[in-house]
Amino acid sequence: MEFLPAWPLTITPLSSFGLLLLIGSLGGYLAHRISWLPSITGFMLVGFLVGPSGLGLLTESVLKDSRILIDITLALILYRLGSSLDLRFLRQSPRLVVIALVESSLTFSAVFTVLWLFQIPLALAALIAAILVSSSPAVLLHVAHEVGAKGPVTESAKSLVALNNLLSFLAFAFVIPVLLVEQEARWQQVLLQPMYLLLGSALLGGIIAYGLHFLTSRTQTAAQYKMALVVGALMLCLGLAQQLKLSALFAPLVVGIVVRSMEREEVVSALEFGSAFELFFIVLFVFAGANLHFAELVAFAPVIMVLVIARSMAKWFGVSVSSVLLGQTVRTGAASGLLLIPMAGLAIGLVQSSSQLVPEHAAVISAIVLGAVTVFETIGPPIASYAFRLAGETAVQASAMNNTDNKPQYPWQADGTVEVDLSALHAPEPVDAVALQQAEPKRFKFWRW
């Protein structure tokens, strides 16, 4: 009977999206019931439980078919992050660039040194260090939305993470040729492939950004279509990047940066994706949890734990010290440093890219980086939540501050009305009133002395 479906049924990308959402919702409910458990940790936990290392409900083939969903998610997140980075502002105030350079250099050096001490080959250690330079925009945006964080520390952290991801990708592109030389690749591939990947992705992102800016500036009166324009531009960018074999991570980041820098008024760079954006966060973190492999985590556990400590200290110390030296308070610098510790989105994407560019090293790169992502995605949300509270920029703290500012200093400054009879002040003078005679003041005469 040809009208019946073939058996067993195959899971399509659409079915994968539904499965990831349903499983992630259970993890979110678990986090809701356990007050100290961040929602991101709940998403990853259930992803790990139903993944290949757990119950096996999400198989390797299902995760492979879901890759397009992760690319879409990362494109939206990286665009949102790039749109928070204004190049005009950086030219006027290069402080953030200095902090990002110091922090990224220190992180790269710390991670590279640890891997060298564990006898990882130098070129491979440099590639892993370049990946671990990146911070997680997804954790930053998700936790900021969850706690309602707004303020200068939150905005500067977004810019720092955008610069951080940009520097991580640049370092990744410069290290790849070294590994290709070790594989005895042709000189054309060694020199031209990374250059094509970097410049081609930047050019594609710039062209898409210019087209998006042109359309939005001509259709400002129809604000209801801004979301469709942005998502359509990003999907076009993602599709062209895959067809042209460019980076599906770097191009959307460039789109966000260029759009923000071209706008004189924030038309689409400040566009909020709304609650529907949370769906993609759930899919990303369930996918990340399902991709964890317990055997690899155990095998590389010592190097992963040392890397986590070294990277965390380098991030926090680099941002904190450079911020204080450039005039910020110790509390602000410490909070900003903590917000750069989580790692996820770009690191996961660069692992996928490295498996295509240098497949011989894919197993080691995946084990170390994804193992570190596991730890950072577990400790990252609580650290980010604490950092926002340390900066005093959560919604609860802002509400408490407003209530304190509005509290009256004296009882008569309180809200409400007080009835006072002022009629006596305007009463007519009685007829029999006796006029008061003001006595002439006595003059003091000095000559009487």
C-alpha positions in Angstrom: 0.0 0.0 0.0 1.9 3.0 -1.3 -0.2 5.5 0.6 1.3 4.3 3.9 4.6 5.9 5.1 7.8 3.9 5.1 8.7 2.3 8.4 10.6 3.1 10.6 9.9 6.7 10.4 12.8 9.1 9.9 13.0 12.3 12.0 13.0 15.4 9.9 14.5 18.8 10.9 11.0 20.0 11.7 10.4 17.0 14.0 13.9 17.6 15.5 12.9 21.2 16.3 9.7 20.0 18.0 11.6 17.4 20.0 14.2 19.9 21.1 11.6 22.4 22.2 9.6 19.8 24.1 12.6 18.4 25.9 13.9 21.8 26.6 10.6 22.9 28.1 10.9 20.0 30.6 14.3 21.2 31.6 13.0 24.7 32.0 10.2 23.4 34.2 12.8 21.5 36.3 14.8 24.8 36.7 11.6 26.6 37.7 10.9 24.1 40.4 14.5 24.2 41.7 15.1 27.8 42.6 18.9 27.7 42.6 19.1 25.9 39.2 19.5 28.3 36.2 17.2 27.6 33.2 20.2 27.1 30.8 21.6 24.4 33.1 18.2 22.7 33.0 18.1 22.8 29.2 21.5 21.2 29.0 20.8 18.7 31.7 17.8 17.2 29.9 19.6 17.4 26.6 22.4 15.3 28.1 19.9 12.8 29.6 18.1 12.2 26.3 21.2 12.4 24.1 23.5 9.7 22.8 25.4 9.5 26.1 22.1 9.1 28.0 18.9 7.5 27.1 19.6 7.8 23.4 16.3 9.4 22.4 18.2 12.0 20.4 20.6 10.0 18.2 23.6 11.2 16.3 21.6 11.3 13.1 18.9 13.4 14.7 21.5 15.9 16.0 23.1 16.0 12.6 19.8 16.8 11.0 19.2 19.5 13.6 22.4 21.4 12.6 20.5 23.9 10.4 18.4 24.9 13.5 21.6 25.6 15.4 23.0 27.7 12.5 19.8 29.8 12.5 20.0 30.2 16.3 23.7 31.2 16.2 23.0 33.6 13.3 20.3 35.4 15.3 22.3 35.5 18.5 25.5 36.8 16.7 23.6 39.4 14.8 22.0 40.6 18.0 25.4 40.8 19.6 27.0 42.6 16.7 24.2 45.2 16.6 25.3 46.2 20.2 28.8 47.1 18.9 29.0 50.7 17.5 32.2 51.3 15.7 31.7 55.1 15.9 31.5 54.8 19.7 34.7 52.7 19.8 36.6 55.3 17.8 35.5 58.0 20.2 36.1 55.8 23.3 38.7 53.1 22.5 38.7 51.9 26.2 36.7 48.9 25.3 39.0 47.9 22.5 42.0 48.1 24.9 40.2 45.9 27.5 39.2 43.4 24.8 42.7 43.1 23.5 44.2 42.7 27.0 41.7 40.1 28.0 41.8 38.1 24.8 45.6 38.1 24.7 45.8 37.0 28.3 43.2 34.2 27.8 44.9 32.9 24.7 48.3 32.8 26.5 46.9 31.1 29.6 45.0 28.4 27.6 47.9 27.8 25.3 50.3 27.4 28.2 48.1 24.9 29.9 47.7 22.8 26.8 51.5 22.9 26.2 52.1 21.7 29.7 49.7 18.8 29.0 51.9 18.0 25.9 49.2 19.0 23.3 50.9 19.8 19.9 51.7 23.5 19.6 49.6 24.2 16.5 46.6 22.3 17.9 47.0 24.0 21.2 47.0 27.4 19.4 43.8 26.5 17.6 42.0 25.4 20.8 43.2 28.5 22.6 41.8 30.7 19.8 38.4 28.9 20.2 38.5 29.3 24.0 39.1 33.0 23.7 35.4 33.4 22.8 32.7 34.2 25.3 29.1 33.2 25.2 26.7 35.8 23.8 23.8 33.4 24.4 24.3 33.2 28.1 24.8 36.9 28.4 21.7 37.8 26.5 19.6 35.1 28.1 20.5 35.8 31.7 20.3 39.6 31.1 16.7 39.0 29.9 15.9 36.7 32.7 17.0 39.1 35.5 16.0 42.2 33.6 19.5 43.6 33.6 20.0 47.1 32.2 22.8 49.6 32.6 26.3 50.6 31.6 27.9 47.3 32.8 25.4 45.3 30.8 25.9 47.3 27.6 29.7 47.4 27.9 29.7 43.6 28.5 27.7 43.1 25.2 30.3 45.2 23.4 33.2 43.3 25.0 31.7 39.9 24.1 31.2 41.1 20.5 34.8 42.2 20.3 35.8 39.1 22.0 34.1 36.9 19.5 35.5 38.9 16.6 39.1 38.5 18.0 38.5 34.8 18.5 37.4 34.2 14.9 40.4 36.2 13.6 42.8 34.2 15.7 41.1 31.0 14.5 41.5 32.0 10.9 45.2 32.8 11.4 46.0 29.5 13.1 44.3 27.3 10.6 47.1 27.7 8.0 49.6 26.4 10.5 47.7 23.1 10.9 47.2 22.9 7.1 51.0 23.1 6.6 51.4 20.3 9.1 49.0 18.2 7.0 51.2 19.0 3.9 48.4 20.8 2.2 49.0 22.7 -1.1 50.2 26.2 -0.6 47.1 27.5 -2.4 44.9 26.0 0.3 47.2 27.1 3.1 47.2 30.7 2.0 43.9 31.2 0.2 41.4 29.2 2.2 41.7 31.1 5.4 41.8 34.4 3.5 38.8 33.4 1.5 36.9 32.4 4.6 37.7 35.6 6.5 37.4 38.2 3.7 34.6 36.5 1.9 32.5 36.3 5.1 33.2 39.9 5.9 32.3 41.0 2.4 29.1 38.9 2.4 28.1 40.3 5.8 28.8 43.9 4.6 26.7 43.5 1.4 23.7 42.0 3.3 24.0 44.7 6.0 24.0 47.5 3.3 20.9 46.0 1.7 19.2 45.7 5.0 20.0 49.3 5.9 18.8 50.5 2.5 15.4 48.7 2.8 14.7 49.6 6.4 15.6 53.3 5.8 13.1 53.4 2.9 10.3 51.6 4.8 10.5 53.3 8.2 6.8 54.1 8.2 5.9 50.4 8.1 7.6 49.5 11.4 5.6 46.2 11.6 7.8 44.7 8.9 11.2 45.4 10.5 11.3 42.0 12.1 10.6 40.2 8.7 13.3 42.3 7.0 15.9 41.4 9.6 15.1 37.7 9.8 14.9 37.5 6.0 18.3 39.2 5.6 19.9 36.8 8.1 18.4 33.7 6.5 19.7 34.9 3.1 23.1 35.6 4.6 23.1 32.1 6.2 22.1 30.4 3.0 24.6 32.2 0.8 27.4 31.5 3.4 26.7 27.8 3.2 26.5 27.8 -0.6 29.7 29.9 -0.9 31.5 27.8 1.8 31.9 30.8 4.0 31.5 31.2 7.8 27.9 31.0 8.9 29.1 32.5 12.2 31.3 35.4 11.1 29.0 36.8 8.4 25.9 37.4 10.7 28.2 39.0 13.3 29.5 41.4 10.6 25.9 42.1 9.5 25.0 43.3 13.0 28.2 45.4 13.4 27.8 47.1 10.0 24.1 47.8 10.4 24.6 49.4 13.8 27.5 51.5 12.4 25.6 52.7 9.4 22.4 53.8 11.2 22.2 57.4 12.3 19.0 56.5 14.3 18.5 53.0 15.7 16.0 51.6 13.3 16.7 47.9 13.4 19.9 47.6 15.5 17.8 48.1 18.6 15.1 45.7 17.4 14.1 43.2 20.1 13.1 39.7 18.8 10.7 39.2 21.7 9.7 36.1 23.6 9.8 34.0 20.4 13.6 34.4 20.5 13.6 32.3 23.6 12.6 29.2 21.5 16.0 29.3 19.8 17.8 29.6 23.1 16.1 26.4 24.3 17.0 24.6 21.1 20.7 25.7 21.3 21.3 24.6 24.8 19.4 21.3 24.5 21.5 20.6 21.4 24.7 21.5 23.3 23.7 19.2 26.2 22.9 16.3 23.8 26.3 16.6 22.1 28.2 15.9 25.3 30.0 12.6 25.4 30.6 11.2 28.8 33.6 9.0 27.7 35.5 12.0 26.2 34.7 14.1 29.3 36.2 11.5 31.6 39.3 11.0 29.3 40.1 14.7 29.2 38.8 15.6 32.6 42.2 16.8 34.1 43.1 19.1 31.2 39.5 20.4 31.0 39.4 21.3 34.7 42.7 23.1 34.6 41.6 24.9 31.4 38.4 26.0 33.1 40.3 27.5 36.0 43.0 29.1 33.9 40.6 30.6 31.4 38.3 31.9 34.1 41.1 33.6 36.0 42.5 35.1 32.8 39.1 36.5 31.8 38.3 38.0 35.2 41.8 39.3 35.9 42.3 40.8 32.4 39.0 42.7 32.4 39.1 43.7 36.0 42.6 45.1 36.1 42.5 46.8 32.7 39.1 48.4 33.6 40.4 49.7 36.9 43.5 51.1 35.3 41.3 52.9 32.7 39.3 54.7 35.3 36.4 52.3 36.2 35.5 51.2 39.7 36.6 47.9 41.1 33.0 46.7 41.3 32.3 47.6 37.7 35.5 45.9 36.5 34.9 42.8 38.5 31.3 42.4 37.3 32.4 42.9 33.7 35.1 40.3 34.0 32.7 37.7 35.4 30.3 38.3 32.5 32.9 37.2 30.0 33.5 33.8 31.7 30.6 31.8 30.1 31.4 30.1 26.8 29.1 28.4 24.3 27.7 29.5 21.0 30.8 30.6 18.9 32.9 27.8 20.4 30.4 25.2 19.3 30.3 26.7 15.8 34.1 26.8 15.6 34.4 23.2 16.6 32.1 22.3 13.7 34.2 24.4 11.3 37.5 22.9 12.5 36.1 19.4 12.0 35.6 20.3 8.3 38.9 22.2 7.9 41.2 19.8 9.9 39.3 16.5 10.3 42.4 14.7 11.6 42.2 16.7 14.9 38.5 16.8 15.2 38.2 14.3 18.0 40.7 16.0 20.3 39.3 19.5 19.6 35.7 18.4 20.1 36.5 16.6 23.3 38.4 19.4 25.0 36.3 22.3 23.8 32.9 20.7 24.3 34.1 19.4 27.6 35.0 22.9 28.7 31.7 24.2 27.2 29.9 21.7 29.5 31.5 23.1 32.6 31.2 26.8 31.5 27.5 26.3 30.6 26.9 24.8 34.0 28.7 27.5 36.1 28.2 30.3 33.6 24.5 31.3 34.3 25.0 31.5 38.1 28.2 33.5 37.5 26.4 35.9 35.1 23.4 36.3 37.4 25.8 37.1 40.3 27.7 39.6 38.1 24.5 41.5 37.2 23.6 41.7 41.0 27.2 42.8 41.7 26.8 45.6 39.2 23.4 46.5 40.7 21.7 46.4 37.3 19.0 43.7 37.8 15.3 44.7 37.6 14.8 43.9 41.3 17.6 46.2 42.3 16.5 49.0 39.9 12.9 48.7 41.4 14.3 48.9 44.9 16.4 51.9 44.0 13.5 53.7 42.5 11.4 53.1 45.7 14.2 54.4 47.8 14.6 57.5 45.7 10.8 58.2 45.8 10.5 57.7 49.5 9.6 61.1 51.2 12.1 62.5 53.6 9.4 64.2 55.7 5.8 63.1 56.5 4.3 66.1 54.7 6.1 65.0 51.4 4.1 61.8 51.3 1.7 61.0 48.6 -2.0 61.9 49.3 -3.9 65.0 50.3 -4.0 66.8 53.6 -7.1 69.0 54.4 -6.1 72.2 56.0 -8.6 75.0 56.9 -7.1 78.2 55.6 -10.3 80.3 55.8 -9.2 82.1 59.0 -6.3 83.6 57.0 -8.8 85.3 54.7 -11.5 86.2 57.3 -12.7 89.9 57.4 -11.5 92.1 60.2 -14.0 92.6 63.0 -15.8 96.0 63.2 -14.8 96.5 66.9 -11.2 95.7 66.4 -8.8 98.1 68.0 -6.0 99.2 65.8 -2.6 98.4 67.1 -0.2 101.3 67.6 3.3 100.4 66.8 5.5 101.8 69.5 8.4 104.0 68.3 11.6 102.2 68.9 13.9 103.7 71.5 17.0 105.3 70.0 20.3 104.7 71.8 22.2 107.9 72.1 25.9 107.5 72.5 26.4 111.1 73.9 24.4 110.2 77.1 27.3 108.0 78.2 
